[in-house]
Amino acid sequence: MDIAIFSSHRYERSTLEHAFTNSSHTLVFFDVHLNSQQAPLANGFDAVCVFVNDVVDAKTIEILSAGGTKLIALRCAGFNNVDTEAAKSYGIRVVRVPAYSPFAVAEHACALMLTLNRHIHKAYNKVRDSNFSIEGLCGFDLHGKTVGVIGTGAIGQVFCQIMQGFGCKVLAFDPVPNDSCLALGVKYVDLDQLLMDSDIISLHCPLNPKTHHIINHETLKKCKPHAVIINTSRGGLINTHAVIDTLKQGRLGGLAIDVYEEESDVFFEDLSDQIIADDDLMRLTTFPNVLVTGHQAFLTREALTNIAETTRENIEAFAAGSDLINEI
């Protein structure tokens, strides 16, 4: 099979090439995002391999189908960027990588929390300027704090374990409680109680119509004024305007995000010599209690290897006519 890999970057190409070393498939890498304008690049390819910021909507799928594409292989867990109904109507199968490294994302969420709380990023810059004053660097003990985890799948479960290791009380909200989390002593509560009781709130749920803007003007009013919110899941979980308003009013202790709802034209790109037109993103970066990373939570050697190998397995199963265990 000929496979068009969109949104490819140098850090992942070697693992993908290695995973397909002994296969009969041909990989062709494209730096650009897949969307309806770029979809003609996939003409003649049996499969396209896409990432989180590719736009695989109905129009894109129509063009892919006309060009002969029969498989969309996501190299990520989330699939909110794919119109699965349109894919089904055109007879295109869709597969994903449901779990690559829950530790990678959960550990990055923890790193964001620690960095924001203890002002590590500020201290680093101060010391580089030979400023060894510790004024303005006061944080708080994690021990004894209440952490609310929204979404307790594989990543949320690992994050719960990490927080318990710090001596935190862990609350969780999820329509389907995780038995492993219950065994750990995690207490499931409704969303309102989680928001009201938590000092730290970490988002680990998928993005769907029910969770879109789960953090909004109304839910933010229920949070403690010193609460810290962490998002390493999907940008659309947070209403950016609402969180900016809340930060401006001084009613939020901090925000640490690795994802952003309008990230598709910004994240994964080097824009250091350009003017960024996204006023909301730029406004977020001006707050002293906001920390932003560019969707790197998944980026570990182990995760990249697992993504590449599962992607190969998905494609080989399709080529062989076998059951697609990771089909959406």
C-alpha positions as CSV (number, residue, x, y, z in Angstrom):
1,M,0.0,0.0,0.0
2,D,1.0,3.6,-0.6
3,I,0.5,5.7,2.5
4,A,0.5,9.5,2.6
5,I,1.6,10.8,6.0
6,F,0.4,14.3,6.7
7,S,1.5,16.8,9.3
8,S,4.8,14.9,9.5
9,H,7.7,16.2,11.6
10,R,11.4,15.2,11.8
11,Y,11.0,13.9,15.4
12,E,8.5,11.2,14.3
13,R,9.8,10.2,10.8
14,S,12.5,7.9,12.0
15,T,10.2,5.9,14.3
16,L,7.6,5.6,11.5
17,E,10.3,4.5,9.0
18,H,11.7,2.0,11.5
19,A,8.3,0.5,12.2
20,F,7.7,-0.1,8.5
21,T,11.2,-1.3,7.7
22,N,10.2,-4.9,6.9
23,S,6.8,-4.1,5.4
24,S,5.9,-3.8,1.7
25,H,4.2,-0.5,2.3
26,T,5.5,2.8,0.9
27,L,5.5,5.9,3.1
28,V,5.4,9.4,1.6
29,F,5.7,12.3,4.0
30,F,4.0,15.6,3.7
31,D,4.7,18.5,6.1
32,V,1.4,20.2,5.4
33,H,-1.8,19.6,7.3
34,L,-4.5,17.5,5.6
35,N,-7.6,19.5,4.7
36,S,-9.8,20.0,1.7
37,Q,-7.2,22.2,0.0
38,Q,-4.4,19.7,0.5
39,A,-6.4,16.6,0.0
40,P,-5.5,16.3,-3.8
41,L,-2.0,15.5,-2.6
42,A,-3.3,12.1,-1.6
43,N,-4.6,11.1,-5.0
44,G,-3.5,7.6,-5.8
45,F,-2.7,6.8,-2.2
46,D,-4.4,3.8,-0.6
47,A,-4.3,5.3,2.9
48,V,-3.7,8.6,4.6
49,C,-2.1,8.9,8.0
50,V,-3.1,12.0,10.0
51,F,-2.5,13.7,13.3
52,V,-4.5,15.9,15.7
53,N,-4.6,19.1,13.7
54,D,-5.5,17.7,10.3
55,V,-9.0,18.6,9.2
56,V,-10.6,15.5,7.9
57,D,-14.1,16.9,7.3
58,A,-16.8,15.8,4.8
59,K,-15.3,17.8,1.9
60,T,-11.8,16.4,2.6
61,I,-13.2,12.9,2.7
62,E,-15.0,13.3,-0.5
63,I,-11.8,14.3,-2.3
64,L,-9.9,11.5,-0.6
65,S,-12.5,9.0,-1.8
66,A,-12.3,10.3,-5.4
67,G,-8.6,9.8,-5.3
68,G,-8.8,6.2,-4.2
69,T,-8.1,6.4,-0.5
70,K,-9.7,3.6,1.5
71,L,-8.2,4.0,4.9
72,I,-7.7,6.9,7.3
73,A,-5.1,6.0,10.0
74,L,-4.9,8.4,12.9
75,R,-1.6,8.3,14.8
76,C,-3.3,9.6,17.9
77,A,-6.2,8.6,20.2
78,G,-8.6,11.5,19.7
79,F,-10.7,11.5,16.5
80,N,-12.9,14.6,16.9
81,N,-11.2,16.1,13.8
82,V,-12.6,13.3,11.6
83,D,-16.1,13.3,10.2
84,T,-16.6,9.6,10.8
85,E,-20.2,9.6,9.3
86,A,-18.8,11.0,6.1
87,A,-16.1,8.4,6.1
88,K,-18.6,5.6,6.6
89,S,-20.8,6.9,3.7
90,Y,-17.8,6.8,1.3
91,G,-16.7,3.4,2.5
92,I,-13.5,4.7,4.1
93,R,-12.3,2.9,7.2
94,V,-10.9,4.9,10.1
95,V,-8.5,3.5,12.7
96,R,-6.6,5.2,15.6
97,V,-4.0,4.6,18.2
98,P,-6.1,4.3,21.4
99,A,-3.2,4.1,23.8
100,Y,0.4,5.0,23.2
101,S,1.7,6.1,26.6
102,P,-0.7,7.3,29.3
103,F,2.4,7.9,31.4
104,A,3.7,10.5,28.9
105,V,0.6,12.7,29.0
106,A,0.0,12.3,32.7
107,E,3.6,13.1,33.6
108,H,3.5,16.2,31.4
109,A,0.3,17.3,33.2
110,C,2.2,16.9,36.5
111,A,5.2,18.8,35.1
112,L,3.0,21.7,34.0
113,M,1.4,21.8,37.5
114,L,4.7,21.8,39.3
115,T,6.3,24.3,37.0
116,L,3.4,26.7,37.3
117,N,3.0,26.3,41.1
118,R,6.7,26.6,41.9
119,H,7.4,29.2,39.2
120,I,10.2,27.0,37.7
121,H,10.0,28.8,34.3
122,K,10.4,32.2,36.0
123,A,13.2,31.1,38.2
124,Y,15.1,29.6,35.2
125,N,14.9,32.9,33.3
126,K,15.9,34.9,36.4
127,V,19.0,32.9,37.1
128,R,20.1,33.1,33.5
129,D,20.1,36.9,34.0
130,S,22.1,36.4,37.2
131,N,19.1,37.4,39.3
132,F,19.0,35.0,42.3
133,S,16.3,36.8,44.2
134,I,13.4,34.4,45.1
135,E,10.8,37.2,45.4
136,G,7.6,36.3,43.6
137,L,8.4,32.6,43.5
138,C,6.3,31.4,46.4
139,G,4.1,28.3,45.6
140,F,2.1,25.9,47.7
141,D,2.5,22.4,49.1
142,L,0.8,19.8,47.0
143,H,0.5,17.5,50.0
144,G,-2.9,17.6,51.5
145,K,-4.5,19.5,48.5
146,T,-7.6,18.2,46.7
147,V,-7.1,17.4,43.0
148,G,-10.1,17.0,40.7
149,V,-9.6,14.7,37.7
150,I,-12.2,15.1,34.9
151,G,-12.0,11.9,32.8
152,T,-10.5,8.7,34.3
153,G,-9.5,6.7,31.3
154,A,-5.9,5.3,31.0
155,I,-4.3,8.8,31.2
156,G,-6.6,10.0,34.0
157,Q,-5.9,6.9,36.0
158,V,-2.1,7.4,35.8
159,F,-2.6,11.1,36.8
160,C,-4.7,10.0,39.8
161,Q,-1.9,7.6,40.9
162,I,0.8,10.4,40.6
163,M,-1.3,12.8,42.6
164,Q,-1.9,10.2,45.4
165,G,1.9,9.8,45.5
166,F,2.1,13.5,46.4
167,G,-0.3,12.9,49.3
168,C,-3.3,14.6,47.6
169,K,-6.9,13.8,48.0
170,V,-8.2,12.8,44.6
171,L,-11.8,13.4,43.3
172,A,-13.0,12.3,39.9
173,F,-15.8,13.0,37.5
174,D,-16.6,10.5,34.7
175,P,-19.9,9.0,33.5
176,V,-18.2,5.6,33.7
177,P,-16.2,5.2,36.9
178,N,-12.9,3.3,36.4
179,D,-12.7,0.3,38.7
180,S,-8.9,0.7,39.1
181,C,-9.4,4.3,40.3
182,L,-12.0,3.1,42.8
183,A,-9.6,0.5,44.0
184,L,-7.0,3.3,44.6
185,G,-9.5,5.1,46.8
186,V,-10.4,7.8,44.2
187,K,-13.8,9.3,45.1
188,Y,-16.2,9.9,42.3
189,V,-18.4,13.0,42.6
190,D,-20.6,15.1,40.3
191,L,-18.9,17.9,38.3
192,D,-20.2,20.7,40.5
193,Q,-18.8,19.2,43.7
194,L,-15.4,18.5,41.9
195,L,-15.2,22.1,40.8
196,M,-16.1,23.5,44.2
197,D,-13.8,21.3,46.2
198,S,-10.7,21.1,44.1
199,D,-7.5,23.1,44.4
200,I,-6.2,21.6,41.2
201,I,-8.4,20.5,38.3
202,S,-6.9,18.4,35.5
203,L,-8.7,17.6,32.3
204,H,-8.3,14.1,30.8
205,C,-11.6,13.5,29.0
206,P,-12.1,13.2,25.2
207,L,-13.6,16.1,23.2
208,N,-17.2,15.5,22.2
209,P,-20.5,17.4,22.2
210,K,-21.0,16.7,25.9
211,T,-17.5,17.8,26.9
212,H,-17.1,20.8,24.5
213,H,-16.4,23.9,26.7
214,I,-16.9,21.9,29.9
215,I,-14.8,24.7,31.4
216,N,-16.9,27.8,30.7
217,H,-18.2,31.0,32.4
218,E,-20.7,29.1,34.6
219,T,-18.3,26.2,35.6
220,L,-15.5,28.6,36.3
221,K,-17.7,30.5,38.8
222,K,-18.0,27.3,40.8
223,C,-14.2,27.0,41.1
224,K,-12.1,28.1,44.1
225,P,-10.6,31.5,43.3
226,H,-7.1,30.0,43.8
227,A,-7.8,26.9,41.8
228,V,-5.3,25.8,39.1
229,I,-6.6,24.2,35.9
230,I,-4.5,21.9,33.7
231,N,-5.4,20.8,30.2
232,T,-3.4,18.2,28.3
233,S,-6.3,16.6,26.5
234,R,-8.1,18.7,23.8
235,G,-8.2,22.5,23.5
236,G,-12.0,22.6,22.9
237,L,-12.6,21.5,26.5
238,I,-12.0,25.1,27.6
239,N,-13.9,28.2,26.5
240,T,-10.9,30.5,26.0
241,H,-12.9,33.7,26.3
242,A,-14.3,32.5,29.6
243,V,-11.0,31.6,31.1
244,I,-9.4,34.9,29.9
245,D,-12.3,36.8,31.6
246,T,-11.9,34.8,34.8
247,L,-8.1,35.4,34.8
248,K,-8.6,39.1,34.3
249,Q,-10.9,39.2,37.3
250,G,-8.4,37.5,39.4
251,R,-10.7,34.6,40.1
252,L,-8.4,31.8,39.0
253,G,-5.1,30.7,40.6
254,G,-3.5,29.6,37.4
255,L,-3.9,27.9,34.0
256,A,-1.5,25.4,32.4
257,I,-2.4,24.1,28.9
258,D,-0.7,21.9,26.4
259,V,-3.6,22.2,24.0
260,Y,-5.6,25.2,22.7
261,E,-8.9,25.2,20.9
262,E,-7.6,27.3,17.9
263,E,-4.2,25.6,17.8
264,S,-4.4,24.0,14.4
265,D,-2.6,26.8,12.5
266,V,-0.1,27.6,15.3
267,F,1.1,24.5,17.3
268,F,3.8,22.3,15.8
269,E,5.0,25.3,13.7
270,D,8.0,27.6,14.2
271,L,6.5,31.1,14.0
272,S,9.2,32.8,15.9
273,D,9.8,35.3,13.0
274,Q,6.1,36.0,12.4
275,I,3.3,38.0,13.8
276,I,0.7,35.7,15.4
277,A,-2.8,37.0,14.6
278,D,-4.5,34.9,17.3
279,D,-5.3,37.6,19.9
280,D,-6.7,35.1,22.5
281,L,-3.6,33.0,22.5
282,M,-1.3,36.0,22.7
283,R,-3.5,37.4,25.6
284,L,-3.1,34.1,27.5
285,T,0.7,34.3,27.2
286,T,0.7,37.7,29.0
287,F,-0.7,36.4,32.2
288,P,1.9,35.7,34.9
289,N,-0.1,32.7,36.1
290,V,-0.5,31.0,32.8
291,L,1.8,28.4,31.3
292,V,1.5,27.2,27.7
293,T,3.3,24.4,25.9
294,G,2.7,23.5,22.3
295,H,1.0,20.1,22.4
296,Q,4.1,18.2,23.5
297,A,2.6,16.1,26.3
298,F,2.7,12.9,24.1
299,L,6.3,13.5,23.0
300,T,8.4,10.7,24.6
301,R,10.5,8.1,22.9
302,E,8.3,5.4,24.2
303,A,5.1,7.1,22.9
304,L,6.5,7.7,19.5
305,T,7.5,4.1,19.2
306,N,4.1,2.8,20.3
307,I,2.3,5.2,17.9
308,A,4.4,4.1,14.9
309,E,4.1,0.4,15.7
310,T,0.3,0.6,16.3
311,T,-0.1,2.6,13.1
312,R,1.8,-0.1,11.2
313,E,-0.3,-2.9,12.8
314,N,-3.5,-1.0,11.9
315,I,-2.5,-0.6,8.3
316,E,-1.2,-4.2,7.9
317,A,-4.5,-5.5,9.3
318,F,-6.4,-3.5,6.8
319,A,-4.2,-4.6,3.9
320,A,-4.7,-8.2,5.0
321,G,-8.4,-7.9,5.3
322,S,-8.2,-8.8,9.0
323,D,-10.3,-7.4,11.8
324,L,-9.5,-3.8,12.7
325,I,-9.3,-3.8,16.5
326,N,-8.7,-0.1,16.6
327,E,-11.4,0.9,14.2
328,I,-13.6,3.9,15.1
